[in-house]
Amino acid sequence: MRKINSLLIFLIICCSSIELFAQSVVFPDDARKRGYYDRPYKRYEAEPGKCQSDGLFLSPSYTQSEIQSEASNAMATQLIKKGSYIQWTNDEAADGMVIRFSLPDGEDGLGIKGKVALYVNDKFVQDITLNSFWAWAWLDIPPKGYPGNEPGENKFARMRYDDVRVKLADKIAAGSTFKLVKVEDNDVPYTIDFVELEPIPAAVTFESINDPNKVKYVKSAGSLDKFIADNGGKTIYIPEGVYDVSEGIVITAPNTKLIGAGMWYTNIYFSASTDDINTYNKRGISSRESNVLIDGLYLTTANHARYHMNDSKYQVGKGLMGSYGTGSVVKNVWIEHFECGGWINGTQNLTVQHCRFRNNYADGINLASGSKNSVVEHCSFRNNGDDDMASWSSGALCENITYQYNTAENNWRASSIGFFGGRGHKALNCVVIDPMEAALRVTTDFPGKEFSTDGFILFDNISTYKAGCADGPVGFKGDIINGSGAGAIHVTSYSCYDIQNVKFSNIDLYDSKNDAIFIGSRNGKVIKTLYFENINIDGAGRYGMYFHNTVGEASYCNLKFNKIAKANMAPVPGGFRFEPMKGCQPIK
């Protein structure tokens, strides 16, 4: 009996420990090495059963007028009264914190501020300011132009969330409780989506850089942008600190290396006002030189809209611009609050690794117009207002662009991965979670070089969750432009050229909000040499596969359907041939 009692006590202690150390969420695709599986942070969700709170849990909703529709899993928690809290138990010692939150916008479109207090094991640590200045993109009903930041009647909002980064003085020890408590005495809802915690690596030091051609920036040397321009071709170390840069940074010599102390240490703030016609585009790092290295920086801006005066002629600057020549590398860089995280034309053999492209007003990164043989890998994309990862052959053919081992979340316009013309592109081992519109997109809507007659566009080994949207009135359903529906996989040949040589293989589409796969044609354009192989459709709000006036042909093998609301497949139009590949069985 004593042995049995001891065993029971042991099991109780173990179960209590498991509960205590199990509040960070598990991403099921990590075991398959899909997405940014080797990310350094753990996530703590503000959802029932995943936290402790006396706040208001918001039930899941895909109605776009409801604020939780832009949250992870379409759920969040609101702290409304003073002293309201949300709390978790930490799985791993960590001193880097990111809070994904939403506060209401201000009447002038400049946001409002609020404070939450951080407690660890019920001991006060510090206050944290939340600021909705960079959130809230507003569109007219009916929509015209691009999202701006002016609220008003007969408008609807997207991008209602932002992140705040906090570098803590001390680590939150593993097994500690950490708590966020609303400080102000008001009825303004402070919406918390989740918290991410990570151990911050030691800062890179000037002494640790093994390069005789290195120089160290000090503020007494003058402006940072001028120092970089004057030291082209050298290894330029930027120590820990916040650097106010009122002009864009231009790298004008090959072999230049910009090395910061790390993305948690070296913060470059591009302070040029977006409200001044003379300064709207003075931000970001640009170069046309080869063998450039950018490493260990955090880049952000005073910008809070896609375009100055909502006019596309006045583009407000990308985090990364230019071509970066041949053989350049960008790694360990965190980019947010730009028009795009990066828009790079004509690059060759560019490598982008372990970066974070978050809270930008258009694309996360687009390798466009003649870019070739380049890789973006092991990166995080979140809350961007156009395609997270894209290649558009706008002026010259793009070739062999690869996006791999990346995770895209909460994209609020267009898609998470999109290819628009080109040859040999690949999206491999990626994960897409909670996009408001499409997850994987291939279209012919944009002028430029068409899809090549040789060299396939390949999407392989990818998971999508809760992607797509049902059509309906803008602001409530549908895409941001006209309320049209979108599939998790969205393939349309509508305007500029035909779609050809595209293959989707080994794809899992989970809980698609409308059609899991949408294939459409228009204006005499056709679809040909389109392939679907080993596609698992597990949950769809309407059809597993829908055809919209589709013309051309496609082949398939091993399509699986489960939990489809309306029907596995819509009727196949007479002008479209949809046949099994050789050796595969027809769809039943």
C-alpha positions in Angstrom: 0.0 0.0 0.0 2.9 2.4 0.8 4.3 1.7 -2.6 1.0 2.4 -4.3 0.6 5.7 -2.3 4.1 6.7 -3.2 3.3 6.0 -6.9 0.1 8.1 -6.7 2.0 11.0 -5.1 4.6 10.7 -7.8 2.0 10.7 -10.6 0.2 13.7 -9.0 3.5 15.7 -8.8 4.4 14.7 -12.4 0.9 15.7 -13.7 1.1 19.0 -11.8 4.5 19.6 -13.3 3.3 18.8 -16.8 0.4 21.3 -16.4 2.8 23.9 -14.9 5.3 23.6 -17.8 2.8 23.2 -20.7 1.4 26.6 -21.3 3.4 27.4 -24.4 1.5 26.2 -27.5 2.7 23.3 -29.6 3.0 23.8 -33.4 2.2 20.4 -34.9 4.3 21.0 -38.1 7.5 21.5 -36.2 8.0 17.7 -36.0 7.8 17.6 -39.8 10.2 20.5 -40.1 7.6 22.7 -41.8 7.6 26.4 -41.3 10.1 28.3 -39.1 10.4 25.2 -36.9 13.7 26.4 -35.4 12.4 29.8 -34.2 13.9 30.9 -30.9 10.6 32.0 -29.2 7.8 30.2 -27.5 4.2 31.4 -27.7 1.6 31.8 -25.0 -1.9 32.2 -26.3 -4.6 34.4 -24.7 -7.3 31.7 -25.1 -9.4 29.6 -22.8 -7.4 26.7 -21.4 -4.1 28.3 -22.4 -3.9 31.0 -19.8 -5.4 32.3 -16.6 -7.4 35.5 -16.8 -10.3 37.5 -15.3 -10.7 39.3 -18.6 -13.2 38.7 -21.4 -12.5 35.8 -23.7 -13.6 36.6 -27.2 -15.2 33.6 -28.9 -13.9 32.5 -32.3 -15.3 34.6 -35.2 -14.4 35.0 -38.9 -16.8 38.0 -39.2 -14.2 40.7 -40.2 -15.9 43.5 -38.3 -15.1 41.7 -35.0 -11.6 42.3 -33.7 -10.8 38.7 -33.0 -11.1 37.8 -36.7 -7.5 39.1 -37.0 -6.2 37.3 -34.0 -4.6 33.9 -34.0 -7.2 31.1 -34.0 -9.7 34.0 -34.3 -9.6 34.3 -30.5 -8.2 36.8 -28.0 -8.7 38.2 -24.5 -9.8 41.7 -23.5 -8.7 43.5 -20.3 -11.4 46.1 -19.7 -11.4 47.1 -16.1 -8.4 48.5 -14.1 -6.5 45.6 -12.5 -7.8 43.0 -15.0 -5.1 40.5 -15.7 -3.9 37.6 -17.9 -1.3 35.1 -16.7 0.8 32.2 -17.9 3.6 29.9 -16.6 6.9 30.2 -18.4 8.3 27.0 -20.0 11.8 28.4 -20.6 14.0 31.1 -19.1 13.6 34.2 -21.3 14.3 37.9 -21.3 12.8 38.9 -24.7 9.1 39.5 -24.8 6.7 40.3 -27.7 3.1 41.2 -26.9 0.6 41.0 -29.9 -2.2 43.4 -28.9 -4.9 45.7 -30.1 -6.0 49.1 -28.7 -8.7 51.2 -30.4 -7.6 53.8 -32.9 -7.7 57.5 -32.1 -10.3 59.7 -33.7 -7.5 61.4 -35.7 -6.1 58.0 -36.9 -2.9 58.4 -34.7 -3.9 55.7 -32.2 -4.0 55.8 -28.5 -1.7 54.6 -25.7 -2.3 52.3 -22.7 -0.2 50.6 -20.1 0.0 47.1 -18.7 2.1 46.1 -15.8 4.3 43.0 -15.9 4.5 40.9 -12.8 6.7 37.8 -12.4 5.6 35.5 -9.5 3.3 38.3 -8.4 6.2 40.7 -8.1 6.1 43.9 -10.1 8.7 44.1 -12.8 7.9 47.1 -15.0 5.1 48.9 -16.9 4.8 48.3 -20.7 3.3 50.9 -23.0 1.0 49.7 -25.7 0.5 52.1 -28.6 -1.9 51.7 -31.5 -0.3 54.4 -33.7 1.1 51.8 -36.2 -2.1 49.7 -36.3 -5.5 50.3 -38.0 -5.7 50.6 -41.8 -9.0 52.0 -43.0 -10.8 51.6 -46.3 -13.9 53.2 -47.7 -17.1 51.3 -48.5 -17.1 50.7 -51.4 -13.2 50.4 -51.3 -11.2 52.7 -53.5 -7.4 53.0 -53.5 -5.3 51.4 -50.8 -5.8 51.3 -47.0 -5.0 54.5 -45.3 -4.9 55.6 -41.6 -7.9 58.0 -41.5 -10.9 56.5 -39.7 -14.4 57.8 -40.4 -18.0 56.9 -41.2 -18.7 54.3 -43.9 -15.2 52.8 -43.5 -14.0 49.4 -42.4 -10.7 48.5 -40.7 -8.0 45.9 -41.0 -4.5 45.6 -39.4 -6.0 46.2 -36.0 -3.1 44.5 -34.2 0.6 45.4 -33.6 3.5 44.1 -31.6 5.4 45.7 -28.7 8.9 44.4 -28.0 10.3 44.4 -24.5 13.9 43.5 -23.6 13.8 42.6 -19.9 16.5 43.5 -17.5 16.4 39.9 -16.0 15.2 36.6 -17.4 11.9 35.2 -16.4 13.0 31.9 -14.9 11.5 28.7 -16.2 8.4 27.6 -14.2 7.7 31.2 -13.1 4.3 32.8 -13.6 4.2 36.0 -15.6 1.2 38.3 -15.6 0.0 41.4 -17.6 -2.3 43.7 -15.6 -4.2 46.7 -17.0 -3.0 49.9 -15.3 -5.4 52.6 -16.3 -8.8 53.2 -14.8 -10.9 53.3 -18.0 -13.3 51.1 -20.0 -11.1 50.9 -23.1 -10.6 47.3 -24.1 -6.9 46.2 -24.2 -7.0 43.1 -26.5 -4.2 40.6 -26.0 -3.7 38.0 -28.7 -0.6 36.3 -27.4 2.8 36.8 -25.8 6.1 35.4 -27.2 9.1 34.8 -25.0 12.6 34.0 -26.0 16.1 33.9 -24.5 18.1 36.8 -26.0 21.6 35.7 -27.2 24.6 37.6 -26.0 25.3 40.8 -27.9 27.8 40.7 -30.7 30.8 42.8 -29.8 33.2 44.8 -31.9 36.1 42.7 -30.5 34.4 39.4 -31.6 34.4 40.4 -35.3 37.4 38.9 -36.9 38.0 41.3 -39.7 41.0 43.7 -40.0 38.8 46.0 -42.2 36.3 46.7 -39.5 35.2 50.1 -38.1 33.0 51.0 -35.2 30.3 53.6 -35.3 30.1 56.1 -32.5 27.5 58.9 -32.3 30.2 61.5 -32.1 31.2 60.5 -35.7 28.0 62.2 -37.1 24.9 60.7 -38.6 24.8 56.9 -39.0 23.7 57.1 -42.7 26.7 59.3 -43.6 29.1 57.1 -41.6 28.0 54.1 -43.6 28.3 55.9 -46.9 31.8 57.1 -46.0 33.0 53.6 -45.0 31.8 51.6 -48.0 33.5 48.3 -48.5 34.3 47.9 -44.8 32.8 46.0 -42.0 30.8 48.5 -40.1 29.8 47.6 -36.5 26.8 49.4 -35.0 26.8 48.9 -31.2 23.8 48.4 -29.0 21.5 51.5 -28.9 18.6 53.3 -30.6 19.7 55.3 -33.7 17.4 58.0 -35.0 18.0 58.2 -38.8 16.2 61.0 -40.7 17.5 59.9 -44.1 17.5 56.5 -45.8 20.7 54.4 -45.6 22.4 53.7 -48.9 25.2 51.2 -49.2 27.3 52.4 -52.2 30.3 50.0 -52.3 30.5 46.2 -52.7 31.7 44.0 -49.9 30.2 46.3 -47.3 29.1 44.6 -44.1 26.6 46.2 -41.6 26.8 44.2 -38.3 24.7 45.2 -35.3 24.9 43.8 -31.8 21.8 41.8 -32.5 18.1 42.3 -33.4 17.3 42.8 -29.7 20.2 45.3 -29.2 20.7 47.6 -32.3 17.6 49.5 -33.2 17.6 51.8 -36.3 14.5 54.1 -36.2 13.8 55.9 -39.5 12.2 59.0 -38.2 11.3 60.9 -41.4 7.7 62.0 -41.2 5.2 60.4 -43.6 3.2 63.7 -43.4 5.8 65.7 -45.2 5.9 65.5 -49.0 9.6 66.2 -48.9 10.6 63.3 -46.5 8.0 60.6 -47.0 10.4 58.2 -48.7 13.6 58.7 -46.6 13.8 55.4 -44.8 15.1 51.8 -45.2 18.4 50.3 -46.3 19.1 50.2 -50.0 21.9 49.0 -52.2 22.8 47.9 -55.7 26.2 46.5 -54.7 27.3 42.9 -54.5 28.5 40.8 -51.5 26.7 43.0 -49.0 26.0 41.7 -45.5 23.3 43.0 -43.2 23.3 41.2 -39.9 21.8 41.7 -36.4 19.6 44.8 -36.7 16.0 45.9 -35.8 14.5 48.3 -38.3 11.4 50.3 -37.7 9.9 53.7 -38.7 7.7 56.7 -37.9 5.6 55.5 -40.8 2.0 54.3 -40.2 0.5 53.9 -43.7 1.2 52.2 -47.0 1.5 55.4 -49.0 1.8 59.1 -48.3 -1.6 60.7 -48.8 -2.8 57.3 -49.8 -1.3 58.0 -53.3 0.8 55.1 -54.8 3.1 57.7 -56.4 4.4 58.5 -52.9 5.8 55.2 -51.7 7.0 55.5 -48.2 10.0 53.3 -48.3 10.8 49.6 -47.9 13.0 48.1 -45.2 15.2 46.7 -47.9 15.4 48.2 -51.4 17.6 48.0 -54.5 19.1 44.9 -56.0 21.9 44.0 -53.6 23.8 42.9 -56.6 25.1 39.3 -56.5 25.8 37.1 -53.5 24.5 39.4 -50.7 23.2 38.1 -47.4 20.6 39.4 -45.0 20.3 37.6 -41.7 19.0 38.2 -38.1 17.2 41.3 -39.2 13.8 42.3 -37.8 11.7 44.7 -40.0 8.4 46.3 -39.2 6.3 49.4 -39.9 7.6 49.9 -43.4 5.6 50.0 -46.6 7.1 46.6 -47.4 9.6 44.7 -45.4 11.6 44.3 -48.6 11.2 44.9 -52.3 14.2 43.8 -54.2 14.6 44.0 -58.0 17.2 42.1 -60.1 19.1 40.4 -57.3 21.3 37.4 -57.9 22.1 34.7 -55.4 20.6 36.6 -52.4 20.2 34.8 -49.1 17.8 35.9 -46.4 17.8 33.9 -43.2 16.3 34.0 -39.7 14.6 37.4 -40.2 11.2 38.7 -39.1 9.0 40.6 -41.4 6.1 41.8 -39.3 3.5 44.6 -39.2 4.3 46.1 -42.6 1.6 47.8 -44.7 2.2 45.8 -48.0 4.4 42.8 -48.9 6.6 41.1 -46.4 9.3 40.6 -49.1 9.0 40.5 -52.9 11.9 39.4 -55.0 10.8 41.0 -58.2 11.8 42.0 -61.7 14.7 39.9 -62.8 15.6 38.4 -59.4 17.2 35.0 -59.8 18.6 32.1 -57.8 17.8 33.5 -54.4 16.5 32.0 -51.1 14.5 33.3 -48.2 14.5 30.7 -45.4 13.8 30.2 -41.7 11.9 33.5 -41.4 8.8 34.8 -39.6 6.1 36.8 -41.4 3.1 38.3 -39.6 0.4 40.9 -40.0 1.6 42.2 -43.4 -0.9 44.0 -45.7 -0.1 42.3 -49.0 1.7 39.1 -50.0 4.0 37.9 -47.3 6.4 36.1 -49.7 6.2 36.9 -53.4 7.9 37.1 -56.7 6.5 39.3 -59.5 8.3 39.3 -62.8 7.2 42.9 -63.3 9.9 44.1 -65.7 12.1 41.1 -66.3 11.7 37.4 -65.8 12.3 36.1 -62.3 13.9 32.7 -62.0 14.5 30.1 -59.2 13.2 32.1 -56.2 12.8 29.8 -53.2 10.9 30.4 -50.0 11.5 27.6 -47.5 11.0 26.8 -43.8 9.1 30.0 -43.3 5.9 30.7 -41.2 3.4 33.3 -42.3 0.6 34.4 -40.0 -2.3 36.8 -39.9 -1.7 38.3 -43.3 -4.6 40.7 -43.8 -4.6 41.2 -47.6 -3.8 39.2 -50.8 -2.0 36.0 -49.8 0.9 34.6 -47.8 2.8 33.1 -50.7 2.3 34.4 -54.2 4.0 33.9 -57.6 3.1 36.2 -60.5 5.0 35.0 -63.6 8.5 33.6 -63.7 10.3 30.3 -64.0 11.4 27.6 -61.5 10.1 29.2 -58.3 9.6 27.0 -55.2 7.7 27.3 -51.9 8.9 24.5 -49.8 8.3 23.3 -46.2 6.3 26.4 -45.2 3.3 26.9 -42.9 0.5 29.5 -43.3 -1.7 30.3 -40.4 -4.8 32.5 -40.2 -4.6 34.6 -43.3 -7.7 36.8 -43.9 -7.6 35.9 -47.6 -5.7 33.3 -49.6 -2.7 31.3 -48.4 -1.1 30.2 -51.7 -1.8 32.3 -54.7 -0.9 32.1 -58.4 -2.5 34.7 -60.6 -2.0 36.6 -63.9 -3.5 39.9 -62.6 -0.2 41.8 -62.8 1.5 42.9 -66.1 5.0 41.6 -66.8 6.8 38.5 -67.9 4.4 35.5 -68.0 4.9 32.0 -66.6 7.6 30.2 -68.5 6.9 27.3 -70.8 9.7 25.4 -69.1 10.6 25.1 -65.4 7.7 24.5 -63.0 6.5 26.7 -60.2 6.3 24.3 -57.3 4.5 24.4 -53.9 5.5 21.4 -51.9 5.3 20.1 -48.3 3.1 23.0 -47.0 0.4 23.3 -44.3 -2.3 26.0 -44.3 -4.7 26.7 -41.4 -8.0 28.6 -41.6 -7.1 30.2 -44.9 -9.4 31.7 -47.5 -12.6 33.7 -47.1 -16.2 33.5 -48.1 -17.7 36.2 -50.4 -19.9 38.9 -48.8 -20.1 42.6 -48.0 -16.7 44.2 -47.6 -15.8 44.8 -44.0 -17.7 41.7 -43.0 -16.6 39.0 -45.5 -14.6 38.5 -48.6 -11.4 40.1 -49.9 -10.4 43.6 -49.1 -11.2 44.9 -52.7 -14.7 43.8 -53.5 -15.8 41.2 -51.0 -15.0 38.3 -53.3 -14.3 34.9 -51.9 -10.8 33.3 -51.9 -9.6 29.8 -51.7 -6.8 28.6 -49.4 -5.1 27.8 -52.7 -6.2 30.4 -55.2 -5.3 30.0 -58.9 -6.8 32.5 -61.3 -6.0 33.3 -65.0 -7.9 36.5 -65.4 -6.1 39.2 -67.3 -2.5 39.5 -68.5 -1.4 36.0 -69.6 -2.2 32.3 -69.1 -1.2 30.2 -66.2 1.0 27.2 -67.0 3.6 24.9 -65.4 2.4 25.1 -61.8 2.4 22.2 -59.4 1.0 21.8 -55.9 2.2 18.6 -54.0 2.1 17.3 -50.5 -0.2 20.0 -49.2 -2.4 19.9 -46.1 -5.3 22.4 -46.1 -6.8 22.5 -42.7 -10.2 24.2 -41.9 -10.3 26.4 -44.9 -12.9 29.2 -44.3 -14.6 28.8 -47.7 -13.3 26.8 -50.7 -10.0 24.9 -50.0 -9.0 25.2 -53.7 -10.3 27.9 -56.1 -9.5 27.7 -59.8 -10.8 30.4 -62.1 -10.5 31.9 -65.7 -11.7 35.0 -67.3 -11.3 37.2 -70.4 -10.2 34.4 -72.7 -7.3 33.4 -70.5 -6.7 29.7 -69.8 -5.0 27.4 -67.4 -2.8 24.6 -68.6 -0.2 22.1 -67.1 -1.5 22.6 -63.6 -1.0 19.7 -61.3 -2.3 18.7 -57.8 -0.7 15.7 -56.2 -1.1 14.4 -52.6 -3.5 17.1 -51.4 -5.2 16.6 -48.1 -8.2 18.8 -47.6 -9.3 18.5 -44.0 -12.2 20.9 -43.4 -13.7 23.5 -45.8 -16.5 25.9 -45.3 -17.9 25.4 -48.8 -16.3 23.2 -51.5 -13.1 21.2 -51.3 -12.4 22.3 -54.9 -14.3 25.1 -56.8 -14.1 26.0 -60.5 -15.1 29.5 -61.6 -15.7 29.7 -65.4 -12.4 27.7 -65.7 -11.0 27.0 -69.1 -8.0 24.8 -69.9 -6.8 21.6 -68.2 -5.3 20.2 -65.0 -4.3 16.8 -63.6 -4.5 15.4 -60.2 -3.4 12.4 -58.1 -4.4 11.4 -54.6 -6.8 14.2 -53.5 -8.3 13.5 -50.0 -11.5 15.2 -48.7 -12.7 15.3 -45.1 -15.3 17.5 -43.4 -16.4 19.4 -46.5 -19.4 21.6 -45.8 -21.1 21.5 -49.3 -19.4 19.1 -51.6 -16.0 17.7 -52.3 -16.0 19.2 -55.7 -18.1 21.8 -57.6 -19.2 20.8 -61.1 -16.3 20.9 -63.5 -17.0 23.4 -66.4 -17.3 22.0 -69.9 -14.3 24.0 -71.1 -12.0 22.6 -68.4 -10.5 19.1 -68.5 -9.7 17.8 -65.0 -8.3 14.3 -65.2 -6.3 11.9 -63.0 -2.6 11.5 -63.7 -1.4 8.3 -65.2 -1.9 5.5 -62.6 -4.1 7.5 -60.3 -7.8 6.8 -59.6 -10.6 9.3 -60.5 -12.2 11.3 -57.7 -15.2 9.5 -56.4 
